[in-house]
Amino acid sequence: MANGLITIPGNENVGKSVDSINANFKYLNEKMPAGDNVLEQAKEYTNTVKDAIVKSTDEALQARVLKESGKGLSTHDFTDAEKSKLSSVEENANNYIHPTYTSRSAGIYKFQVNSTGHIANAVHAEKSDITAMGIPSIEDVACYGTCITDGGNPTKSVTLDGFKLALGKKITVIFTNANTANGITINVNGTGAKPVYYAGFAMTHRLLKIPAQTGIDFIYDGANWVYCGQESYVYQNNVTDNANYRLLLSYTGDNAQERASVKKSSKFIANPSTGTLKIDGTVTAKRFISTSTDVLLYSNSFTASSATIDISNLFTNYSAVVCNAVTTSGKYSVTLPLAYIKSLGINGFYEAEGLLFYYVDDSTLTVKTGLGQSNPTINSIKIINLY
């Protein structure tokens, strides 16, 4: 401690002033035995301390916060602006009351709005609402079913979840067993056995040789299931269905235009069982008769003594016919001058190799036997070429 009493500044806080007072008293106690004159120093010190304590106490009182019951101190300052804002809030402004509503069960709903755009009501969504958004229904989705019917049973039953029969409906059927039955029908989910059609005809006399575990597409045309599978699976097994064969037309490379090598004719339908050829559904009266040695073409009548070659506009469009004639006398290659034969008239005839060739009309040439002592018997006449 320095010699003499400690002077307490007027702005010193109370705690430090007390420390100074205690130090000064300690100093006085230490000095008194020595006989120092400390009385004046003590008076002066006391007055100084008094002034410091009074000033410090006044400052502390000015800075005090009076405690109120139910309140505590906070570090947040409440400004005038915040007070003004709080005062503007109406009474019960935060008293929320939930609006009345209609309780509804779980499901998919569509909302109805009022003129202001607010939701006014909710109603159950219908199927048409869903499909209108471009989402197809399960009935409209291409799907596949399974057929476990025995291969020899023509009545095929198909199981397909969510199926609904409708015009244009396409399905894929997985056949568990290879089919060996003729004229099959398909019954999907109990909607009724519908005939299977192919190329516009019922499969009454045709066999679909569908391998096991193979998927086949069918389209419902309103009455039948139209087969859309491979043509190689379609087999004919009854001659009464021969009339449904279409001729195959083959192309050559002479045409500069690109073409398929083979094309199925849509106009010509042949029936090898009856020997008829149809063009646009009309019988052309052309007969194909098999013999032991050859085939007679372009004839609608044939006997041992006569035959008729019937070719539309034969004498108008062609000048000569080359044919092979097989008779009991032998086999001959004959060239017939059509213009000359026509010039002989219907009563004249052209003779070649013991056969008589008559002009009947521009589309008909008749062949007869009868020339010579031993009349030959006609076995066949085959048209080789037309000029």
C-alpha positions as CSV (number, residue, x, y, z in Angstrom):
1,M,0.0,0.0,0.0
2,A,1.2,3.5,-0.7
3,N,1.9,5.9,2.2
4,G,-1.2,7.8,3.2
5,L,-4.9,7.3,2.7
6,I,-6.4,6.2,-0.6
7,T,-8.5,8.9,-2.3
8,I,-11.8,7.5,-3.5
9,P,-13.0,9.2,-6.8
10,G,-16.6,10.4,-7.0
11,N,-17.4,8.2,-10.0
12,E,-16.1,5.0,-8.3
13,N,-18.7,2.3,-7.9
14,V,-19.9,1.2,-4.4
15,G,-18.0,-2.1,-4.3
16,K,-14.6,-0.6,-5.1
17,S,-15.3,2.3,-2.7
18,V,-15.9,-0.2,0.1
19,D,-12.6,-1.9,-0.7
20,S,-10.8,1.5,-0.5
21,I,-12.4,2.3,2.8
22,N,-11.3,-1.0,4.3
23,A,-7.8,-0.4,3.0
24,N,-7.8,3.1,4.6
25,F,-8.9,1.8,8.0
26,K,-6.2,-0.8,7.8
27,Y,-3.7,1.9,7.1
28,L,-4.9,4.0,10.1
29,N,-4.7,1.1,12.4
30,E,-1.1,0.5,11.3
31,K,-0.2,4.1,11.8
32,M,-1.8,4.9,15.1
33,P,0.9,3.3,17.3
34,A,3.5,5.4,15.6
35,G,1.7,8.6,16.8
36,D,1.1,9.9,13.4
37,N,-1.6,12.6,13.1
38,V,-4.2,10.7,11.3
39,L,-7.2,12.4,12.6
40,E,-7.4,15.0,10.0
41,Q,-6.7,12.5,7.3
42,A,-9.6,10.4,8.6
43,K,-12.0,13.3,8.6
44,E,-11.0,14.2,5.1
45,Y,-11.2,10.6,4.0
46,T,-14.6,10.2,5.6
47,N,-16.0,13.1,3.8
48,T,-14.6,11.9,0.5
49,V,-16.0,8.4,1.1
50,K,-19.4,9.9,1.9
51,D,-19.5,11.9,-1.3
52,A,-18.5,8.9,-3.3
53,I,-21.0,6.6,-1.7
54,V,-23.8,9.1,-2.2
55,K,-23.0,9.7,-5.8
56,S,-22.6,6.0,-6.6
57,T,-25.8,5.2,-4.8
58,D,-27.7,7.9,-6.7
59,E,-26.4,6.6,-10.0
60,A,-27.3,3.0,-9.1
61,L,-30.8,4.1,-8.1
62,Q,-31.3,5.9,-11.4
63,A,-30.4,2.8,-13.4
64,R,-32.5,0.5,-11.4
65,V,-35.5,-1.6,-12.7
66,L,-38.4,-1.9,-10.3
67,K,-39.6,-5.4,-9.9
68,E,-43.3,-6.0,-10.5
69,S,-45.2,-9.0,-9.3
70,G,-45.6,-11.7,-12.0
71,K,-43.0,-10.2,-14.2
72,G,-39.4,-11.0,-14.9
73,L,-36.4,-9.4,-16.7
74,S,-35.9,-9.9,-20.4
75,T,-33.1,-9.1,-22.9
76,H,-35.7,-8.1,-25.6
77,D,-36.5,-4.4,-26.0
78,F,-40.1,-3.6,-26.8
79,T,-40.1,-0.6,-29.2
80,D,-42.7,2.0,-29.8
81,A,-43.3,0.7,-33.4
82,E,-43.9,-2.8,-32.0
83,K,-46.3,-1.5,-29.4
84,S,-48.2,0.4,-32.1
85,K,-48.5,-2.6,-34.3
86,L,-49.7,-4.8,-31.4
87,S,-52.3,-2.2,-30.5
88,S,-53.8,-2.3,-34.0
89,V,-54.7,-6.0,-33.7
90,E,-58.4,-6.5,-33.1
91,E,-59.6,-8.3,-30.1
92,N,-60.0,-12.1,-30.6
93,A,-58.2,-11.8,-33.9
94,N,-56.3,-15.0,-33.2
95,N,-59.4,-17.0,-32.2
96,Y,-59.5,-19.4,-35.2
97,I,-62.8,-21.2,-35.9
98,H,-62.7,-24.0,-38.4
99,P,-65.4,-23.7,-41.1
100,T,-68.2,-26.2,-41.3
101,Y,-67.6,-29.1,-43.8
102,T,-69.2,-32.2,-45.1
103,S,-67.6,-35.5,-44.0
104,R,-66.7,-37.7,-46.9
105,S,-65.5,-41.3,-47.3
106,A,-62.2,-42.2,-48.9
107,G,-62.0,-42.1,-52.7
108,I,-61.1,-40.1,-55.7
109,Y,-62.9,-36.8,-56.0
110,K,-63.1,-33.9,-58.4
111,F,-63.5,-30.4,-57.1
112,Q,-66.1,-27.9,-58.1
113,V,-65.2,-24.2,-57.8
114,N,-67.4,-21.1,-57.5
115,S,-67.2,-17.9,-59.5
116,T,-64.3,-16.6,-57.4
117,G,-62.3,-19.7,-58.0
118,H,-62.7,-21.1,-54.5
119,I,-63.5,-24.8,-54.0
120,A,-67.2,-25.0,-53.4
121,N,-67.9,-28.7,-53.5
122,A,-66.3,-32.1,-54.1
123,V,-67.9,-35.0,-55.8
124,H,-66.8,-38.6,-56.6
125,A,-64.8,-38.8,-59.8
126,E,-66.3,-41.0,-62.5
127,K,-64.5,-43.3,-65.0
128,S,-65.2,-40.8,-67.8
129,D,-63.4,-38.1,-65.7
130,I,-60.3,-40.3,-65.6
131,T,-60.3,-41.3,-69.2
132,A,-61.0,-37.7,-70.3
133,M,-57.5,-36.9,-68.9
134,G,-56.0,-39.4,-71.4
135,I,-55.6,-42.2,-68.9
136,P,-56.9,-45.4,-70.5
137,S,-59.2,-47.7,-68.6
138,I,-58.2,-51.3,-68.0
139,E,-60.7,-52.4,-70.6
140,D,-59.0,-50.3,-73.2
141,V,-55.4,-51.4,-72.5
142,A,-54.0,-54.1,-74.7
143,C,-53.4,-57.1,-72.5
144,Y,-52.9,-60.8,-72.5
145,G,-54.6,-63.8,-71.1
146,T,-53.9,-67.5,-70.7
147,C,-55.6,-70.5,-72.4
148,I,-55.1,-73.8,-70.7
149,T,-57.7,-75.7,-72.7
150,D,-56.6,-79.1,-74.0
151,G,-55.1,-78.9,-77.5
152,G,-57.8,-81.2,-79.0
153,N,-60.7,-79.2,-77.6
154,P,-61.9,-76.6,-80.1
155,T,-63.7,-74.5,-77.5
156,K,-60.9,-72.4,-76.0
157,S,-61.4,-70.6,-72.7
158,V,-59.2,-67.7,-71.9
159,T,-58.7,-66.1,-68.5
160,L,-57.8,-62.4,-68.7
161,D,-58.1,-60.0,-65.6
162,G,-60.1,-56.9,-66.1
163,F,-61.3,-57.8,-69.6
164,K,-64.4,-56.2,-71.1
165,L,-65.6,-57.3,-74.5
166,A,-65.9,-54.5,-77.0
167,L,-65.6,-53.8,-80.7
168,G,-61.9,-53.4,-81.7
169,K,-60.7,-55.0,-78.5
170,K,-57.2,-56.5,-79.0
171,I,-55.9,-59.3,-76.8
172,T,-52.9,-61.6,-76.8
173,V,-53.6,-65.2,-75.8
174,I,-50.8,-67.5,-74.4
175,F,-51.7,-71.1,-75.4
176,T,-50.4,-73.4,-72.8
177,N,-51.0,-76.4,-75.0
178,A,-50.4,-76.8,-78.7
179,N,-53.7,-76.6,-80.6
180,T,-54.7,-79.6,-82.7
181,A,-58.4,-78.8,-83.1
182,N,-60.3,-77.6,-86.2
183,G,-62.6,-74.5,-86.2
184,I,-61.7,-73.2,-82.8
185,T,-63.7,-70.7,-80.8
186,I,-62.5,-68.3,-78.1
187,N,-64.4,-67.5,-74.9
188,V,-62.7,-64.8,-72.8
189,N,-63.8,-64.6,-69.2
190,G,-67.2,-66.1,-70.0
191,T,-68.2,-63.5,-72.6
192,G,-69.3,-66.3,-75.0
193,A,-67.6,-68.6,-77.5
194,K,-66.8,-66.5,-80.6
195,P,-65.6,-68.1,-83.9
196,V,-62.1,-67.4,-85.1
197,Y,-61.8,-65.8,-88.5
198,Y,-58.8,-65.5,-90.8
199,A,-58.6,-63.5,-94.1
200,G,-62.3,-62.9,-94.1
201,F,-63.3,-66.6,-93.6
202,A,-64.3,-68.7,-90.7
203,M,-61.8,-71.3,-89.6
204,T,-64.4,-74.0,-90.0
205,H,-62.1,-76.2,-92.1
206,R,-58.8,-74.8,-91.1
207,L,-56.4,-75.8,-88.4
208,L,-54.4,-73.3,-86.4
209,K,-51.3,-75.2,-85.5
210,I,-50.3,-72.9,-82.6
211,P,-47.3,-74.2,-80.7
212,A,-47.4,-74.6,-77.0
213,Q,-46.5,-71.5,-74.9
214,T,-47.0,-69.2,-77.9
215,G,-48.7,-65.8,-77.8
216,I,-51.2,-65.0,-80.5
217,D,-53.0,-61.7,-81.2
218,F,-56.7,-61.5,-81.8
219,I,-59.0,-58.5,-82.6
220,Y,-62.7,-58.6,-81.9
221,D,-64.7,-57.4,-84.9
222,G,-68.1,-57.3,-83.1
223,A,-68.9,-60.9,-83.7
224,N,-65.7,-62.9,-84.2
225,W,-62.1,-63.0,-83.0
226,V,-59.9,-62.2,-86.0
227,Y,-56.7,-64.2,-86.1
228,C,-53.6,-61.9,-86.4
229,G,-50.9,-64.5,-86.0
230,Q,-48.4,-66.0,-88.4
231,E,-49.8,-67.3,-91.6
232,S,-47.5,-70.3,-91.3
233,Y,-49.7,-71.6,-88.4
234,V,-52.8,-71.8,-90.7
235,Y,-53.4,-75.2,-92.3
236,Q,-56.3,-76.4,-94.5
237,N,-57.7,-79.8,-93.7
238,N,-60.9,-80.0,-95.7
239,V,-61.4,-79.9,-99.5
240,T,-64.6,-77.9,-99.1
241,D,-62.5,-74.9,-98.1
242,N,-60.3,-75.1,-101.3
243,A,-62.2,-72.2,-102.8
244,N,-60.5,-69.9,-100.4
245,Y,-57.0,-70.3,-101.9
246,R,-55.6,-67.2,-103.5
247,L,-53.1,-67.4,-106.3
248,L,-49.5,-66.4,-105.7
249,L,-48.1,-64.0,-108.2
250,S,-44.4,-63.8,-108.6
251,Y,-42.5,-60.8,-110.1
252,T,-39.4,-60.6,-112.2
253,G,-36.6,-58.1,-112.0
254,D,-37.5,-56.6,-115.4
255,N,-39.5,-53.8,-113.8
256,A,-37.4,-50.9,-112.6
257,Q,-39.8,-50.4,-109.7
258,E,-38.9,-52.3,-106.6
259,R,-41.4,-55.2,-105.9
260,A,-41.8,-58.1,-103.5
261,S,-40.7,-61.5,-104.9
262,V,-44.1,-63.0,-104.1
263,K,-47.5,-61.4,-103.7
264,K,-50.9,-63.0,-102.9
265,S,-53.6,-62.1,-105.4
266,S,-56.7,-60.3,-104.2
267,K,-58.6,-60.9,-107.4
268,F,-57.9,-64.5,-108.4
269,I,-59.1,-67.4,-106.2
270,A,-58.5,-71.0,-107.3
271,N,-60.2,-74.1,-106.1
272,P,-58.1,-77.1,-107.1
273,S,-60.7,-79.5,-105.7
274,T,-63.4,-78.4,-108.2
275,G,-61.0,-77.1,-110.8
276,T,-62.6,-73.6,-110.9
277,L,-60.9,-70.3,-111.1
278,K,-62.7,-67.1,-109.9
279,I,-61.9,-63.5,-110.8
280,D,-63.6,-61.0,-108.5
281,G,-65.9,-63.8,-107.3
282,T,-67.0,-64.8,-110.8
283,V,-66.4,-68.4,-112.1
284,T,-64.3,-68.1,-115.3
285,A,-65.4,-71.6,-116.6
286,K,-61.8,-72.8,-116.8
287,R,-61.3,-76.4,-115.8
288,F,-58.2,-78.2,-114.7
289,I,-58.5,-81.9,-115.3
290,S,-55.7,-84.2,-114.1
291,T,-54.9,-87.2,-116.3
292,S,-52.2,-89.9,-116.1
293,T,-50.0,-88.3,-118.6
294,D,-50.8,-84.5,-118.6
295,V,-53.1,-81.7,-117.6
296,L,-55.8,-80.2,-119.7
297,L,-56.0,-76.4,-119.3
298,Y,-58.6,-73.9,-120.3
299,S,-61.5,-76.4,-120.9
300,N,-64.9,-76.5,-119.3
301,S,-65.9,-79.7,-121.1
302,F,-63.8,-82.8,-121.8
303,T,-64.7,-86.1,-123.3
304,A,-62.8,-88.8,-125.1
305,S,-64.0,-87.4,-128.4
306,S,-64.1,-83.6,-127.8
307,A,-62.8,-80.7,-125.7
308,T,-63.4,-77.0,-125.6
309,I,-60.7,-74.4,-125.1
310,D,-62.4,-71.4,-123.7
311,I,-60.2,-68.3,-123.4
312,S,-61.6,-64.8,-123.3
313,N,-61.0,-63.0,-126.6
314,L,-58.8,-65.8,-127.8
315,F,-59.2,-65.1,-131.5
316,T,-59.1,-61.3,-131.0
317,N,-56.0,-61.0,-128.8
318,Y,-53.9,-63.8,-130.1
319,S,-52.7,-65.0,-133.5
320,A,-51.5,-68.5,-132.7
321,V,-51.8,-71.2,-130.0
322,V,-49.1,-73.8,-129.2
323,C,-50.4,-76.9,-127.5
324,N,-49.4,-80.4,-126.6
325,A,-52.0,-83.0,-127.7
326,V,-52.0,-86.4,-126.2
327,T,-54.2,-89.0,-127.9
328,T,-54.3,-92.8,-128.2
329,S,-52.3,-92.2,-131.4
330,G,-49.4,-90.4,-129.7
331,K,-48.2,-87.1,-128.3
332,Y,-48.0,-84.1,-130.6
333,S,-47.0,-80.5,-130.4
334,V,-49.4,-78.5,-132.5
335,T,-49.3,-74.8,-133.6
336,L,-52.8,-73.5,-134.4
337,P,-53.1,-70.5,-136.7
338,L,-56.0,-68.7,-135.1
339,A,-56.7,-66.2,-137.9
340,Y,-56.8,-68.9,-140.5
341,I,-59.1,-71.1,-138.4
342,K,-61.4,-68.2,-137.8
343,S,-61.5,-67.5,-141.6
344,L,-62.9,-71.0,-142.1
345,G,-66.0,-70.0,-140.3
346,I,-68.1,-72.0,-137.8
347,N,-68.6,-74.9,-140.3
348,G,-64.9,-75.2,-141.3
349,F,-62.2,-76.9,-139.3
350,Y,-58.4,-77.1,-139.2
351,E,-56.9,-80.6,-139.0
352,A,-53.7,-81.5,-137.2
353,E,-52.4,-84.9,-136.0
354,G,-55.9,-86.5,-136.5
355,L,-57.7,-83.8,-134.5
356,L,-60.2,-81.3,-135.8
357,F,-60.1,-77.6,-134.5
358,Y,-63.2,-75.5,-134.9
359,Y,-63.9,-71.8,-134.5
360,V,-67.0,-71.3,-132.4
361,D,-66.7,-67.6,-131.4
362,D,-63.9,-65.2,-130.6
363,S,-63.4,-66.8,-127.1
364,T,-64.0,-70.5,-127.9
365,L,-62.0,-73.2,-129.8
366,T,-63.5,-76.7,-130.0
367,V,-61.3,-79.8,-130.5
368,K,-62.9,-83.0,-131.9
369,T,-61.8,-86.4,-133.1
370,G,-63.3,-88.2,-136.1
371,L,-60.9,-87.8,-139.0
372,G,-59.5,-91.1,-140.4
373,Q,-60.6,-94.7,-140.2
374,S,-59.3,-95.2,-136.7
375,N,-60.5,-92.2,-134.6
376,P,-58.0,-91.3,-131.8
377,T,-59.2,-90.8,-128.2
378,I,-58.2,-87.5,-126.6
379,N,-56.3,-88.0,-123.4
380,S,-55.3,-84.3,-122.8
381,I,-54.5,-81.0,-124.5
382,K,-52.2,-78.6,-122.8
383,I,-51.8,-75.0,-123.8
384,I,-48.0,-74.2,-124.0
385,N,-48.1,-70.7,-125.3
386,L,-50.2,-67.9,-126.8
387,Y,-48.9,-65.5,-129.5
